[in-house]
């Protein structure tokens, strides 16, 4: 166990799998207590809780649909009741529906925007009030290089719109919540997770070739970026979008 987050409480949405899971494990290794949020992946969430407890860490399991304001409110209440507060919020919950523009339904558009953008908005609004009362806090939103001007990442307009919205929301909240709360975003490239498992080998090869480092990323590499933004080392950083893409989305 290290101590960069010693005594801190982190709420991590969508943390039963992939990037969120890697963030939760690393935060615990660095001394944080974590609230593990899931909506459908109950088995994976329980497995993660058991792993954290075997590590000697403290973790809370909270089921909530982040697009539902009442469920978000109850998730925050339960986290505060258990741990006494929230120092770090990581808005990681997100979905990607791989359908072409003209084949995508209105329902699918609503689903992507509800989880990726509205969910981030609702969680920020609920937790930021607590952070402002304490005059301290770190919010980390999970964007994507698809929300930036990265040509090959712009294929799915509903996902692109949702992640561009997260970037705009991040910058707006950095102004609104300053000087007490730091709000930043991470924009990953293609990361080896369940979400990327359906990408064809040929497409993955092209994505790797686009990156200066000539490979795809691992969840742990995004987690290390989140750790930096959650730690005291980033106290003078807010409103920034940190790309973790191996050079695929240099700006």
Buried (B, 14 or more C-beta within 10 A) or exposed (E): EEEBBEEBBBBBBBBBBBBBBBBBBBBBBBBBBBBBBBBEBEEBBBBBBEBBEEEEBBBBBBBBBBBBBEBBBBBBEBBBEBBEBBBBBBBBBBBBBEBEEEEBEEEBBEBBBBBBBBBBBBBBEBBBEBBBEEEEBBBBBBBBBBBBEBEBBBEBBBBBBBBBBBBBBBBEBBEEBEEEBBBBBBBBBBBBBEBBEEBEEEBBEEBBEBBEEEBBBBBBBBBBBBBBBBBEEBEEBBBBBBBBBBEBBEE
